[in-house]
Amino acid sequence: MHMGKLTEMERLAIEEQLRAEELCARKVQLYMSVTRDPAVQSVLQQMAEKGQRHVSTLNGMLQDAGFNSSMAQH
């Protein structure tokens, strides 16, 4: 993708992906709160960290293109 300029469709796609990542993060947090299995908690923690990297990357793409991201990072 060309950095610094996004089409409207690219911006909308990134924002949609941000919403999906944030929904996933909420679900992972819920699952972490109810499981007591350390192995499952470890996998969920890895998923949470990977999701946060995705959110950071997507927010960076929007910022590089001059858009303010309305999605908060957790």
C-alpha angles and dihedrals in degrees: 000000000000109000121226097029129063130183117233090254092052091049091050091048091051092048091050090050089050090055090050092049092050091050089050090050091053091050093048090051090051092049091048090053094055103039122085096182108109092209092054091045089052092052091047091050090053089050091050091051093048091049091051090053089052091050091049092049093048092046089050091053090053093046092048088055092051099256124130109230113230091197116098120223116233 
